[in-house]
Amino acid sequence: MLSSDNLNELRNEIKLSELPASFRDAIITRRHLDVPYIWIDSLCILQMGPTAEQDWLHHAEEMHRVYEHYLLNISIDVSEDPHQGAFRARNPFCLQDCYVWTPFPLFPETVEPHPSHSGFFVKEDETSKVSALDAEHIRTRNESPEPTAQQNLRAIFTRQDFFDVRYELPINGRAWVLQERFLSHRTLHFCADRITWECNCKDTRGNMRSKTMSEYLPDGFDDITGNFDCWYQEDYSITNVSTLSKYYELVMYYAGRQLTFPDKDKLVAFASIARRCTSWMGNDYCAGLSRSIIPQGLLWRISGEWSVRRPATYRAPSWSWASVDSPLLCPLMSSDGVTLAEVQDMTVELVDQHNRFGQVKSASLAITGPLIASKLIDAKLLVEVTLEVPTHVQTMPETKEEMNEMLSRDDVFFFAILKDSQHPDGKLTLGIVLKIDTNGHYCRIELWEAKEGFMSQKGIDGTSFKTRTVTIL
């Protein structure tokens, strides 16, 4: 670990024998690949000392350049800590293809297996091409296929052989790793039973020895960036719902991962991805959201169990997903929905004024839209509540404490954001529940959704939804 005390010593010499096993194995791998330099964050960024915070802030702003420009990312997926290392005894028989002789006839190259099926790869000799077939396609193309006298050698496989080798590994739970994988052009994965390769154009697993067979694998990063059409475009205009949804996918993929210091790192560990996204979302980025995806970007909620509480230390405004530690869900945008709210202003005070993607001291959002005050008088399963007005609305509080607070307050405010959004249960109206402080500022409590007609309801004072401009902190 690099500190102010050992900085000069480590500049002169880093003894390989004194490093954790994962560091040693990464350096050995680098040597075998004939790569002259290696970056290890805890050896390149000061971890302790009077200037450690300043050094960390500097590197936090520059890390996107490191991720985007290094030659290769070495990912030791199977190790839970740096002491377990990359190299381990592996059973090579797990990676050997299983071949069988079969009389199934050959079909043209155009026949491909359905992505969800197991199948056969047909190999006649070393020079022939490989065709992908499975029993389902054989039955579909010919109800009564006649077996041929010639026997064909075929390799049996399942998709699990290719797609499940990296899931559920320790490294996938770490938040910092996400942007490393997204921005790296190449990654070498050390898994439990094999070594796998991933790059921007192909993801190959340890037992994919056939070039033609590997063509059936998805693009890099488990087929996520492969579907991200705007990821590598410098100038991209958001004109459709699916593009907006891509940012939510990234946030949801990140939010459930673990951070050792979430109050400090929640936004920073996502910063390189957010920076890349601004090339097509616009530069008005604030605390995890760009202005171009607000107000729809406010429609997030936690997934699964409640958080114990919101963090005691301020890290993000209440309207940002970064203000909670929990997996998230974001309702997908519907192209026929009607946006009811409009952003008036966004302000942010940063810890490092040179890094708008980094830590936040404070932020506010001024937004105009329909607002109504009401009192919660009943709760069912702590998610479906009955308002004092004669209707039902489903709410999704971030914490149990906030639900209890909602039920005890004289009034809460329902701010509508999107109506006539098409969902499987019909058209819905969505918005956020707010509470107000003594200074007249609002705080986001949770997400709400209601069926058609909710906007016509009356509030506790007999009034209807009124267009108001509110400031949410």
TASUL-V149115 format. One record per pair of residues at least 12 apart in sequence whose C-alpha atoms are under 8 Angstrom apart, sorted by sequence separation. I is the first residue (numbers start at 1). J is the second residue. If there is no record, write none. Layout:
<<I:J> <I:J>>
This chain:
<<120:132> <121:133> <186:198> <187:199> <194:206> <278:290> <281:293> <311:323> <348:360> <349:361> <350:362> <375:387> <376:388> <383:395> <417:429> <418:430> <432:444> <433:445> <434:446> <119:132> <120:133> <186:199> <204:217> <310:323> <311:324> <348:361> <349:362> <374:387> <375:388> <383:396> <416:429> <417:430> <418:431> <432:445> <433:446> <45:59> <119:133> <120:134> <185:199> <186:200> <203:217> <274:288> <310:324> <348:362> <349:363> <374:388> <383:397> <416:430> <417:431> <432:446> <433:447> <119:134> <184:199> <185:200> <202:217> <203:218> <310:325> <348:363> <374:389> <416:431> <417:432> <432:447> <433:448> <106:122> <118:134> <119:135> <202:218> <203:219> <254:270> <347:363> <348:364> <415:431> <416:432> <431:447> <432:448> <23:40> <117:134> <202:219> <203:220> <307:324> <346:363> <347:364> <414:431> <415:432> <430:447> <431:448> <201:219> <202:220> <203:221> <228:246> <307:325> <346:364> <347:365> <414:432> <415:433> <430:448> <431:449> <112:131> <113:132> <200:219> <201:220> <203:222> <307:326> <346:365> <414:433> <415:434> <430:449> <111:131> <112:132> <113:133> <200:220> <267:287> <306:326> <345:365> <346:366> <413:433> <414:434> <429:449> <430:450> <109:130> <111:132> <112:133> <113:134> <199:220> <200:221> <267:288> <298:319> <300:321> <344:365> <345:366> <382:403> <412:433> <413:434> <428:449> <429:450> <109:131> <111:133> <169:191> <198:220> <199:221> <298:320> <343:365> <344:366> <345:367> <412:434> <413:435> <428:450> <429:451> <108:131> <109:132> <198:221> <303:326> <304:327> <343:366> <344:367> <412:435> <428:451> <429:452> <107:131> <113:137> <302:326> <303:327> <343:367> <344:368> <411:435> <412:436> <427:451> <428:452> <106:131> <166:191> <200:225> <201:226> <302:327> <303:328> <342:367> <343:368> <426:451> <427:452> <429:454> <107:133> <111:137> <165:191> <200:226> <302:328> <303:329> <341:367> <342:368> <429:455> <165:192> <301:328> <302:329> <341:368> <342:369> <124:152> <300:328> <301:329> <341:369> <379:407> <442:470> <444:472> <123:152> <124:153> <287:316> <300:329> <301:330> <340:369> <341:370> <378:407> <441:470> <442:471> <443:472> <444:473> <122:152> <123:153> <247:277> <287:317> <300:330> <340:370> <376:406> <377:407> <441:471> <442:472> <443:473> <122:153> <123:154> <289:320> <299:330> <300:331> <376:407> <441:472> <442:473> <122:154> <123:155> <288:320> <299:331> <375:407> <420:452> <441:473> <121:154> <122:155> <287:320> <288:321> <376:409> <120:154> <121:155> <288:322> <375:409> <120:155> <121:156> <287:322> <375:410> <376:411> <120:156> <375:411> <376:412> <119:156> <120:157> <296:333> <374:411> <375:412> <118:156> <119:157> <373:411> <374:412> <118:157> <119:158> <182:221> <373:412> <374:413> <2:42> <105:145> <118:158> <181:221> <373:413> <374:414> <1:42> <2:43> <105:146> <117:158> <118:159> <372:413> <373:414> <1:43> <2:44> <4:46> <105:147> <117:159> <162:204> <238:280> <371:413> <372:414> <2:45> <3:46> <104:147> <105:148> <116:159> <162:205> <182:225> <236:279> <237:280> <238:281> <296:339> <371:414> <372:415> <402:445> <2:46> <3:47> <4:48> <5:49> <103:147> <104:148> <115:159> <235:279> <236:280> <237:281> <315:359> <316:360> <371:415> <1:46> <2:47> <3:48> <4:49> <103:148> <231:276> <234:279> <235:280> <236:281> <315:360> <316:361> <317:362> <370:415> <371:416> <1:47> <2:48> <3:49> <4:50> <103:149> <231:277> <233:279> <234:280> <295:341> <315:361> <316:362> <317:363> <369:415> <370:416> <4:51> <103:150> <104:151> <105:152> <233:280> <295:342> <314:361> <315:362> <316:363> <317:364> <369:416> <370:417> <398:445> <4:52> <26:74> <103:151> <104:152> <263:311> <294:342> <295:343> <314:362> <369:417> <397:445> <398:446> <3:52> <102:151> <103:152> <244:293> <266:315> <294:343> <397:446> <101:151> <102:152> <230:280> <263:313> <396:446> <397:447> <101:152> <102:153> <263:314> <264:315> <395:446> <396:447> <101:153> <102:154> <263:315> <291:343> <395:447> <396:448> <100:153> <101:154> <395:448> <22:76> <99:153> <100:154> <394:448> <395:449> <99:154> <100:155> <162:217> <267:322> <291:346> <393:448> <394:449> <99:155> <100:156> <266:322> <393:449> <394:450> <98:155> <99:156> <393:450> <97:155> <98:156> <392:450> <393:451> <23:82> <97:156> <98:157> <163:222> <22:82> <25:85> <26:86> <97:157> <286:346> <21:82> <22:83> <24:85> <25:86> <286:347> <287:348> <20:82> <21:83> <22:84> <23:85> <25:87> <286:348> <20:83> <21:84> <22:85> <262:325> <391:454> <20:84> <21:85> <22:86> <20:85> <21:86> <391:457> <255:322> <390:457> <389:457> <256:325> <288:357> <389:458> <255:325> <256:326> <257:327> <286:356> <287:357> <389:459> <255:326> <256:327> <285:356> <286:357> <388:459> <389:460> <255:327> <256:328> <285:357> <287:359> <388:460> <255:328> <287:360> <324:398> <252:327> <341:416> <178:254> <252:328> <287:363> <340:416> <341:417> <251:328> <252:329> <286:363> <340:417> <341:418> <252:330> <339:417> <340:418> <175:254> <339:418> <340:419> <175:255> <338:418> <339:419> <337:418> <338:419> <130:212> <175:257> <248:330> <275:357> <337:419> <338:420> <129:212> <130:213> <173:256> <174:257> <175:258> <176:259> <274:357> <337:420> <338:421> <173:257> <174:258> <175:259> <336:420> <337:421> <172:257> <173:258> <174:259> <272:357> <336:421> <337:422> <374:459> <375:460> <271:357> <335:421> <336:422> <373:459> <374:460> <245:332> <271:358> <334:421> <372:459> <373:460> <245:333> <333:421> <334:422> <373:461> <77:166> <183:272> <244:333> <268:357> <310:399> <334:423> <80:170> <179:269> <183:273> <267:357> <268:358> <309:399> <78:169> <79:170> <80:171> <179:270> <182:273> <242:333> <267:358> <268:359> <306:397> <307:398> <308:399> <309:400> <372:463> <77:169> <78:170> <79:171> <121:213> <178:270> <241:333> <267:359> <306:398> <307:399> <308:400> <309:401> <372:464> <77:170> <78:171> <176:269> <179:272> <241:334> <306:399> <307:400> <372:465> <77:171> <175:269> <176:270> <179:273> <241:335> <265:359> <302:396> <306:400> <371:465> <372:466> <76:171> <77:172> <175:270> <240:335> <264:359> <301:396> <302:397> <370:465> <371:466> <301:397> <302:398> <370:466> <371:467> <301:398> <369:466> <370:467> <371:468> <369:467> <370:468> <94:193> <95:194> <368:467> <369:468> <368:468> <369:469> <92:193> <368:469> <90:192> <91:193> <367:469> <368:470> <87:190> <90:193> <366:469> <367:470> <86:190> <90:194> <366:470> <367:471> <366:471> <367:472> <365:471> <366:472> <73:180> <364:471> <365:472> <73:181> <364:472> <365:473> <364:473> <97:207> <363:473> <73:184> <95:206> <96:207> <362:473> <67:179> <72:184> <75:187> <77:189> <78:190> <95:207> <67:180> <72:185> <73:186> <74:187> <75:188> <76:189> <77:190> <78:191> <70:184> <71:185> <72:186> <73:187> <74:188> <75:189> <76:190> <77:191> <78:192> <68:183> <69:184> <70:185> <71:186> <72:187> <73:188> <74:189> <75:190> <76:191> <77:192> <67:183> <68:184> <69:185> <72:188> <74:190> <67:184> <68:185> <64:183> <296:417> <295:417> <296:418> <319:443> <318:443> <319:444> <318:444> <318:445> <299:430> <299:431> <299:432> <298:432> <301:446> <301:447> <300:447> <299:447> <319:472> <318:472> <319:473> <318:473> <317:473> <64:271> <60:268> <64:272> <63:272> <61:354> <61:355> <57:352> <61:357> <61:358> <60:358>>
